[in-house]
Amino acid sequence: MLQRRISPAKRYLRRTLQVVALIGTIVVGIIALALIASQTAWFRDWLRRFVVREAGNYVNGTVSIGSLGGNLFYGVQLGDIAIDVNGEHVVTLKQVEIKYSLAELVSKGMTVRQIVLHQPYVLLRHDRNGWNVANLVKRQQQEADRQGPGRPLSMPDIEIDDGRLAIDDRAPSPSYTLPSRIDGVNVKAGFAYAPVHYSQTLDRVALNGHAPDLAVQALTGRVGTRDDDLNVEKLFLQTPQSSLTIDGVVRHYLSNPSLQVTVSAPKLSLPEFAAVLPSIKGYDLHPTFDVKASGEQNDLRLAPSALLPTDSRAP
């Protein structure tokens, strides 16, 4: 029988395909091992310690994370998070849930689908030197001369569940009085950045302030910057006795602010705000108004279309 001779070119192609198949098998095996390893308790603990160590490069304090869970490819859950400054808990969170897609994280822009903060607590202390959280994030040793990051960032769903704040104001202002405690903080918001402007959407904000008391039932609307303008789109505030809407734009807000803003109040109770604004204490006014403000700070023009106080009592 005659043996079929195989040409050198075919032998070379066959060997090349065998090598490619071998390399592909090895790569698939490495990826499989990486996927398996990423789900082990050892890897999660290593990643938790790595995140804690890296956070120390950005925070002026001690960061601790009790647990790290999730499949890591679509999201993570961080539990029992705390930031201590001088031995004191300044920020604590029971749990943080972050949902994302690896493909969206490495694309032209970065998208984090959802961030949920469960039961966050923040201790705010104010004295003659300022607020204790003002320097919580470390400053860069050298700031680059830039207007903003070059990649878009999208966080369409940011939620805060049952947040709390404690405010220790040791240098109070004569113009306002801050509540010493705020609880029931519930927020649903979104954030988007596209070089070099941003927008912040508030779908729901509610909180209860105490000592003095002031409750916010709803705060909704949108705030954003484009060029040198600050845009406020239907920013709506509702309390048990008042409602207020602000809509318009502040042009050249960084250099020479010029207002084109409409403020509408279908109902407004001055006594409700008197505890936090001492200057209006004693005025039993419940006005309804719609005011348009335009012009620069030193030449501001007001055009009220309605000003109807229902009752008044001067001190």
C-alpha positions in Angstrom: 0.0 0.0 0.0 1.1 3.5 -0.7 1.3 5.9 2.2 -0.1 9.3 1.7 2.6 11.9 2.1 1.7 15.0 4.0 3.3 18.2 2.7 5.5 20.3 5.1 2.9 23.1 4.9 0.2 20.9 6.2 2.3 19.5 8.9 3.2 23.0 10.0 -0.5 24.1 10.0 -1.4 21.0 12.0 1.3 21.6 14.6 0.3 25.3 14.8 -3.4 24.3 15.4 -2.3 21.9 18.1 -0.2 24.6 19.8 -3.1 27.1 19.6 -5.5 24.4 21.0 -3.0 23.7 23.9 -2.6 27.4 24.7 -6.4 27.9 24.5 -6.9 25.0 26.9 -4.4 26.4 29.3 -6.0 29.9 29.2 -9.4 28.5 29.7 -8.1 26.5 32.7 -6.4 29.6 34.2 -9.7 31.6 33.8 -11.6 28.7 35.4 -9.2 28.5 38.3 -9.4 32.3 38.7 -13.2 32.1 38.7 -13.2 29.4 41.3 -10.5 31.1 43.4 -12.4 34.4 43.4 -15.3 32.7 45.1 -13.3 31.2 48.0 -13.3 32.5 51.5 -9.5 33.0 51.3 -9.7 35.3 48.2 -12.6 37.3 49.7 -10.7 37.9 52.9 -7.6 38.9 50.9 -9.7 41.3 48.8 -11.3 42.7 52.0 -7.8 43.4 53.5 -6.6 44.9 50.2 -9.6 47.3 50.1 -9.0 48.3 53.7 -5.3 48.9 53.0 -6.0 50.9 49.8 -8.6 53.0 51.6 -6.0 54.1 54.0 -4.3 56.0 51.2 -7.3 58.2 50.7 -8.8 58.6 54.2 -7.4 60.4 57.2 -8.6 57.8 59.6 -8.8 54.1 60.2 -11.0 52.1 57.9 -12.4 48.7 58.8 -14.6 46.3 56.9 -16.2 43.3 58.7 -17.1 41.2 55.7 -17.1 41.1 51.9 -19.5 39.1 49.8 -21.1 38.8 46.4 -20.0 37.1 43.2 -17.6 39.9 42.5 -18.4 39.9 38.8 -21.8 41.5 39.1 -21.7 43.1 42.5 -20.3 43.1 46.1 -21.7 43.5 49.6 -19.5 45.1 52.2 -20.6 44.7 55.8 -19.9 46.4 59.1 -17.9 49.3 57.7 -16.4 52.0 60.0 -14.2 55.0 59.7 -12.5 56.0 63.0 -10.7 59.3 63.6 -8.8 59.6 66.8 -10.5 56.5 68.2 -14.0 57.7 67.5 -16.5 56.3 65.0 -17.1 59.1 62.5 -18.8 57.0 59.9 -20.4 53.6 60.2 -22.5 51.5 57.8 -24.2 48.3 58.5 -24.0 47.2 54.8 -23.1 48.6 51.4 -24.4 46.9 48.2 -22.8 47.7 44.9 -24.2 46.3 41.6 -22.3 46.6 38.4 -21.2 44.9 35.2 -17.6 44.3 34.5 -18.1 45.2 30.8 -19.6 48.5 31.8 -16.8 49.2 34.2 -14.1 48.8 31.6 -16.0 50.5 28.7 -15.4 54.1 27.5 -17.4 55.3 30.5 -17.9 53.7 33.9 -21.4 52.7 35.1 -22.3 51.5 38.6 -25.9 50.3 38.3 -26.8 50.6 42.0 -25.4 51.6 45.3 -27.4 51.0 48.5 -26.2 52.2 51.9 -27.9 50.4 54.7 -28.2 52.3 58.1 -25.3 54.7 57.6 -24.4 56.8 60.6 -22.3 60.0 60.5 -21.0 62.0 63.4 -20.6 65.7 62.5 -18.8 68.0 64.9 -18.3 71.7 64.3 -16.0 74.1 66.2 -13.9 77.2 65.4 -11.6 75.1 63.2 -14.5 73.9 61.0 -16.1 70.5 60.5 -14.5 67.2 61.6 -15.3 65.6 58.2 -13.8 68.5 56.1 -10.4 66.8 56.0 -11.6 63.2 56.2 -10.5 62.6 52.6 -6.8 63.1 52.0 -5.8 65.8 49.6 -3.5 65.0 46.7 0.1 66.0 47.2 0.0 67.7 43.8 -3.2 68.7 42.0 -3.1 68.5 38.2 -4.3 71.4 36.2 -7.4 69.9 34.8 -11.2 70.6 34.7 -12.4 67.1 35.5 -11.9 63.4 34.7 -11.9 62.4 31.1 -14.2 59.4 31.4 -18.0 59.6 31.9 -19.4 58.2 35.1 -23.0 57.1 35.6 -24.6 56.0 38.9 -28.3 56.0 38.1 -29.5 54.4 41.4 -28.1 55.6 44.7 -30.1 54.7 47.8 -29.7 55.4 51.5 -31.8 53.3 53.8 -32.6 54.5 57.3 -29.6 56.8 57.8 -28.7 58.8 60.9 -26.7 61.9 61.7 -25.5 63.3 65.0 -24.5 67.0 64.9 -22.4 68.5 67.6 -22.2 72.2 66.8 -19.8 73.8 69.2 -19.5 77.1 67.2 -23.1 77.8 66.2 -24.1 80.5 63.8 -26.4 83.3 64.9 -28.3 83.0 61.6 -29.4 79.4 61.9 -29.6 76.5 64.4 -28.8 73.0 63.2 -30.7 70.0 64.5 -28.6 68.0 67.0 -29.9 64.7 65.6 -31.3 63.7 62.2 -32.8 60.2 61.7 -35.0 58.4 59.2 -32.8 59.6 56.3 -34.1 57.8 53.2 -32.8 58.8 49.8 -33.2 57.6 46.2 -31.0 59.6 43.8 -28.9 59.4 40.7 -25.6 60.9 39.6 -24.2 61.4 36.1 -20.9 62.9 34.9 -19.9 63.6 31.3 -16.8 65.6 30.9 -17.0 68.2 32.1 -20.5 68.7 33.5 -22.5 66.7 36.0 -26.1 66.3 37.1 -27.6 65.2 40.4 -31.2 63.8 40.3 -33.2 63.5 43.5 -36.1 61.1 43.2 -36.8 61.0 46.9 -35.3 62.5 50.1 -36.9 62.3 53.5 -35.6 63.0 57.0 -36.5 64.0 60.5 -34.5 66.6 62.4 -34.7 66.9 66.2 -33.7 69.5 68.7 -34.8 71.7 67.0 -37.4 69.7 65.2 -37.9 70.0 61.4 -39.2 67.2 59.1 -38.6 67.0 55.4 -41.3 64.8 53.8 -40.0 65.2 50.2 -37.1 66.8 48.4 -37.1 66.1 44.7 -35.7 67.7 41.5 -32.5 68.0 39.5 -29.3 70.0 39.9 -26.6 70.1 37.3 -23.8 72.2 35.8 -23.0 72.8 32.2 -20.3 75.3 31.1 -20.4 78.0 33.8 -24.1 77.6 34.6 -25.7 76.0 37.6 -29.2 74.6 36.6 -31.9 73.9 39.1 -34.8 72.0 37.6 -38.0 71.9 39.7 -36.3 71.5 43.1 -39.3 70.7 45.3 -39.3 70.8 49.1 -42.3 69.6 51.1 -42.6 69.7 54.9 -45.7 69.0 57.1 -46.9 72.6 56.8 -45.0 74.0 53.8 -44.1 73.4 50.1 -41.6 75.3 47.9 -40.4 74.9 44.4 -37.2 76.5 42.9 -36.6 76.5 39.2 -34.1 78.3 37.0 -30.4 78.9 36.4 -27.5 80.7 38.0 -25.3 81.8 35.2 -21.5 82.2 35.7 -21.9 80.8 39.2 -18.2 80.4 39.7 -17.2 84.0 38.8 -20.0 86.5 38.7 -23.3 84.8 39.6 -26.4 86.1 37.8 -29.8 84.6 38.8 -32.7 83.7 36.6 -34.8 81.8 39.2 -38.4 81.4 40.0 -39.4 80.6 43.6 -43.0 79.4 44.2 -44.6 78.6 47.5 -48.3 77.4 47.4 -48.0 77.4 51.1 -45.3 78.4 53.5 -45.3 78.4 57.4 -42.8 80.7 59.0 -43.4 79.3 62.5 -42.4 75.8 61.2 -38.9 77.1 60.3 -38.6 79.5 63.2 -36.7 77.0 65.4 -33.9 76.7 62.8 -34.0 80.3 61.6 -34.1 82.5 64.7 -34.6 85.7 62.7 -38.2 84.8 61.8 -39.1 83.7 65.3 -42.3 85.4 66.4 -43.7 86.0 63.0 -46.9 84.1 62.5 -47.0 84.3 58.7 -48.3 81.8 56.3 -47.8 83.4 52.9 -48.4 82.2 49.3 -46.1 83.7 46.7 -44.5 83.3 43.3 -41.3 85.4 42.9 -39.0 85.7 39.9 -35.5 86.8 40.7 -33.1 88.0 37.9 -29.8 89.8 37.7 -26.5 89.8 39.5 -26.0 89.8 43.2 -25.5 93.6 43.5 -28.3 94.3 41.1 -31.0 91.7 41.9 -34.5 92.4 40.6 -37.6 90.7 42.1 -40.9 90.4 40.3 -43.5 89.0 42.6 -46.6 87.8 40.9 -48.4 87.0 44.2 -47.8 87.7 47.8 -50.8 86.8 50.0 -50.1 86.4 53.7 -53.0 84.7 55.4 -52.3 86.1 58.9 -49.6 87.9 60.7 -48.4 88.7 64.2 -45.3 90.8 64.7 -43.3 90.3 67.9 
